[in-house]
Amino acid sequence: MNSLLADNPLSPLVPKAARPTSLRVAVVDEELPYPPNSGKRIRTLNLLLRLAPRHRITLICHRNPAPDEARSAAAYLNGHGIATVVADRAVPPKSGPMFYARLAANLLSPLPYSVATHVSPELRRAVAEHAAAGAADLWQCEWTPYAEVLRGLGGAPWLVVAHNVESVIWRRYHETEPGRLRRWYIGGQWRKFERFERWAFGAAARTVAVSDEDAARMREDFGATAVDVVENGVDTAFFRPGHGEPEPGRILFLGSLDWRPNLDAVRLLMDEVFPVVRAHEPAARLALVGRRPPEWLRREADRRPGVELCADPPDVRPHLARAAVMAVPLRVGGGSRLKILEALACGVPVVSTRVGAEGLRLEPGRHLAVVENVADMADALLHSLRNPEEARAAAEAGRQVVRERYDWGVLADRLEQVWLACAGSRRGRP
């Protein structure tokens, strides 16, 4: 038994001797997870690709908003043995007048906004048709809000993959939001998500958390019983040192730039942290790298001295190679950060808040620098920039942990064990 299984005191799983040759697994998700340019897509794609040769996987989802992306994603997944069923409806964008109209309308809904906007008649129909055909031994909800699509589904059992405990994110939004009206609205979303997660974690045959911390929250706060941990990971053959030399003074922020916790972190980095660093190290530069940055961020990056923005890069490894240090100034979030694993796999030093580093079995001070709050981050970044050998030694120690514990191959084996245990149960209920 590998160390990942041995160290997680989880509910009993199926021994290898009892494995069937193959399962038919239907995965319900937001969109096709390709290209892998967000943390959620990276996790989903890497695990499914490794399990597709062993099981018959069908991915049922909404249409990717960009037509070219939708076509290339379907072709890529089909080429790797993953069948796709795409409901002809894209998830509504989080911008424009209609976005605010939907936010207002959600005041009358018992469901959180993120659930209500991700459920559609088209997706329900696709799920119902697949279920009626008896084409699944197991259903996997690949993000907690999609459990609503499986409500009342009979037949095969289903599990929830909780990339985050969503109510924790909304509670943290509530704690950090200064505006009274926005704080009131966010408080409502927080309470709705608590109710929804209590139902989803209880209705699922099993729930998969991405960290021990999230698993403990599910058990203690929501009464979940069958909870397994399949952590976030990294492709250690793809992310490794040797793609170039770091540039002194170059600070990297890496992450999806259409995700609210990342945007909150970027604003703090530009407004509060980087100006202090640059005052002491005038040659310092800040690189913001990620997909789908909003227009306000493009404008801000253009006007800020020493700040540059790279939107939608085809490969993040060159940016990691050039970085002297990665900054993770998150104060809102959940789950665990794939960007930290990718950085350490490439030997890049990391400075993170405690929220940013939570959920990872890495030791502060030994594998990365961890600060209690964003106000302390400038000093930690300066220390890393001024002591590059010390910082790189810590990153190398972190890289060894990542290689041993967080490779996707190990984690795919773990998820397969959960699938087999879930397929043997009949606890899924409406």
N, C-alpha and C positions, 0 to 999 in steps of 0.2 A: 504494500500500500504506500502511495507517495505521501509526502509530507502534508500536502494540501488536505487530503482526506483525513489523515491522522490527527491533524490539529483542529479540525472542526467537529465539535460534539453535536452532530445533527441527528435527525430522526433516521431510523434504519433504512438503508438503501438495498437495492437488489445485488446479490453477489454475482460476480462475473459468470460463474458456472450456470446460473439460472437465466442468462440473457437469451431472449429470442434473437433470431437472425436479423430482424428488421421491424421497425415501427412505421406506421403512416402518421406523420405529424403535421398538423395544420397550424401554421403560425399566423396570427392576426396582428397587423401592424399599421402604422400611419402611412408608410410609403415604402417603395423598394429601397433597401439600404445600400444604394450604390449611386455615385462614387462614395467611398468611405471618408467623408469630409466633416463628420461630427462624431462626438463621443458615442452617441447612441448607435449610429450607423456602423461605426467601427466594431463595436462589441457584437452587434447582431450578425453582421456579415462574417466576421472571423469565426464565430462559434458555428454558424450554420454551414459554412464552407467545409469545416472539418468534420461535421456530422453527416453531410449529404451523401458521402460514399457508403455510409452504414445504414441509413434510414431514408425513407421516401418522404421528402419535405415538400409541402405546398405552402407558399407564402400568399396570404390573402390580404389585400390592402387597398388604400386609396391610390389614385393616380399621382405620380410626382408632378409638381406644378409645371416644370419645364418639359415640353414635349420631347426634345432631343435626349434629355436625361432619362426620361421614362423609357424610351425605346432602347437606349444603350444599357440601362439597368436590367430590363427584362432579358435582353440578349445575353448579358453577362451571367445572370443567375441561371437561366436555362442552360447555358453552356457548361455550367458547373453542377448540373443535375438537380437544380431546385426549380420546381414548377411554380408558376406565378398565375394568380387570379387577381386582376386589377379592376376594382370598381371605378367606373368612369365619373369620378368626382374628386376634386382636389380639396384639401383642408383649407378653409378660408384664411386669407392673410391677416397678420396682426398689425394692420395699418389702414389708414383711410377712414372716411366717414362711416362706412358700414361696419368697420371694426368696433367703433364706439357705440353704434346702434346695437350691435350684438352684445356688448358688455352691459348696456342698459337693460336689454331684454332678459339677460341672464339673472337679473334680480328676482324674476318671477319663477325661476327654475330651481328645483331641489338639487340639481346636479351642478358641480363646479363648471366654470366656463370651459376649461380644458377637456372636460368629458363631453359636454353638450355639443361642442363644435367638432369633435372627432367622431361622433356617431352620425351615421347617415342611413337613409333607407337603402341606398345602393350597396353599402357594405353589409348591412343586415341581410339583404337578399343574397349576396354572394356567400355569406356564412351559412345561411339556411339551406341553400342549394347544395353546398358541399356536405353539410351534415345529413341532409336527406338522402344523398347518394351513399351514405355509409362509408365515406372515403377517409375517415380519420380514426385512428386508435387513441389519439391524444390531441388536445388543442392547447396551444401556447399563446397566451396574451402577452405580446411583446411590449408592454408599457401599461401600467395600471389603468389609465383611463379607458383602454379598450376592453376591459372586463365588462363594461356596460353592453357591448355588442354580444357578449356571450351569456348575458342574463337570460335565464329560462331555457338555455340550451340543454336538451336531453342527450342521452347516449353516452358518448365517450367522455371521460373526465377531462378537466382543463386546469391549467396552472397559470399563475401570474408571475411574470418577470418584472420586479419593481426596480427599475434603474435608479430610482430615488424613493424615499418616503415623501410623497408630494406635500403632505400637510406640514412637514418640517420646513420645507422650502417656503411655504406660504406664511408660516409662523415667523420665520426669519425676515421675510419681506415686511410683515406687520411691525416687527421690532425695529426695523431700520428706516421705515417710511416716515418722513417729517410732515407731510401734508395731511391735514385732518380728514378731508373727504376721501383721498386715496387710501388712507389708513383704514377708514371705515369700510370701504369696499373690499380691500384686501382681507380684512378680518372676516368678512362674510365668506370669501372664497376659502379661507383657512378652515372655518367651521364646516363648510360643505365637504371639503376634501377629507376631513376627519371622519365624517359620517360615511362617505363613499368608501374610503379605505377600510373602515371597520367591516362594511359589507363584503368588499372584494376579497380581502384576506381570509374572511371566514367562509365565503362561498366556494373559493377555489379548492381543488383537491390538494394542491401544494402551492406554496409561495416561494419564489426564489429572490433572495436579497443579494446585493453586491458587496456587502460588508457585514462583519459581525455586529457593528454598531446598529446598522439598519435592522438586522435580524432581531436584536434585542428589543428595539423599539416596537417591532411588529408583535412580538410576544407580550411585552409588558403593557403597551399602550392600546393594542387592538385585540388582544386575546388570541392571536394566531397560534396554531399548534404545530402544523406541519410546515416548518420553515427550513429551507436549505440555503446555504451560501455558495454562490458561484461568483467569484470576485471578477472585477474588471482586469483586463490583461493587456498584453502587447506581443507583437510578432517580433521576437528577439533575433530572428534571422534577418528581418527587414530593417529594424531599428538597431543600429550598432554604431560604435565609434568608427571614424575613418572616412567621413564624407567631406572633410575640409578642416581648416584651422579656425579656432574661435578668434573673434575680433575683440581686443581689449575694450572694455566699457560698453559692450553691446548687451542690452537687456531685452529679453524676449517675453512677450505675452502670446500664448498660443491657445486658441479655442474657438468654438463657434461664436461668431459675432452677431448672431440673431437670437441668442439665448439670454434672457434677462439677467441671471446672476453674473454671466460674463461681462455684460455691458455695464452693470453696476461696478464690477471690479476694474474694468478699463477706465471708467470715469474717475474712480478713486486714484488709480495709478497716474493718470494724466494730471489731475487737479492737485493731489496732495503728496504723492510719493515721488514721482519723477522730478518735479521742480526742486525738491530738497537734494536729491542725488546730483542733479546737474549743477546746483549751486556749489557743491563741493568737488565735483568732477565735470568740468565744462565739456570735456570730450565725450561724455556718455551719450548713448543713443538708445531710444526705445523703439523696438519693432513690434507692431501689432499685426498678428498673422491669423487669419481665419476666414471662414466662409460668411457670405451674405452680410457684410457690415451695413448698417443703416446710413442714410445720407448725412445725418448729423455727425456721425463719427468720421466720415470721409472729410467733411469740412473742418472739424476740429483737428484732425491729424495734419491737414495741410497747413494750418496756421500756427501750429505749435513748434517751436524750435526743438530740433533733435528728435522729433517723432516722425515715424514713417509707417505707412499702412500697406500691407500686402493682402489683397482680397482674393479669396478662392484659389489658393495655390494648388497646382496639381500634385505637388510633393512637398511635405513640410521638412523633410530631412536636411536640405540645404540651409534652411533657416535655423534648425537646431545646431547644425555644425558651426555656424557663424556666431552663435550666442556665447557670451561669457557666462551668463546666468539666466535662468528662467524665473520670472516673477509670477506668483499665484496669489494675488491679494483678495481672495474671495471672502466675503462676509455672509453671503447667502448661498446656499447650495445643499446638496445631499449626495448620497451614494459615495463614489470615489472618483478621483481624477485620473483619466487615462493619460492626460498630458504630462503628468508627473512621471508616470511609468515610461512614456516614450522618451522624455528628457533623460532620465537616469539610464535607460537602455543605451542611449547614445553617449553617455558619460558627461552630460551637461549638469552643472550644479543647479540646485533648486532652492529658492527662498519662498516659503508659503506661510499663509496664516494657518491657524489650527483648523479652521473650518475647511480650508482648501486641502489640507493633508489628511483629514479624517477618513477613516475607512481603509487606510493602507497600513500594512504591517511593516512600517519603516520607522526607524528610531530617530527622533529629533536630535540634532547635534552630531549624530554619527553618519546618517545617510543623506540628510538634508537639513536646512535651517528652517525652523518653525518659530513664528512670532505669534504672540497672543492676539494682537490686533494690527490693523493696517497702519496705525501711527508708528509702530516700531519697524515697519518694513524698510524704510529708507536706510536706516542704520545697518540693517542686516544686508541689504544689497550693496552698500558701500563696503562693508567688511568683505563680502565675497569678491567684489571687483578688485580690492586692494590686496587680497590674499589668494591669488588664483591657484597656487599649488595646493593650499589647504582645501579650497573649495572643490578642486578636481579630485582630490583624494577621497573626500566624502562621497562625491558622485560615483566614483569607482566602487566604493563599498556598497552603495545603493544599487549599482548595476548588477552586482553579484546576487543580491536578494531578488531583484527583478527576474534575472535569468532562471533562478531556481524555483521561484514561487509563482510568477505571473505570466508564464508563457501560455499562449492561447491553446496549445495542444493539451496541456495538463487540465486546463479549465473546461475544454470541450469534453474530455473524459468525465469530468465531474457532472456536467449538465446531462450527459447521456445517462448516468446513474440516476439522476432525478427523473428523467423521462421514464425510465423503466419502472421506477417505484410508483410514479404517478399513473402510468398505464395499467398497473396492477390494482389500482384503487378504484372505487366507485363513489367517492365522496362529493364530486362536483354536484351542485344543487342550485336551483333557481334563487 
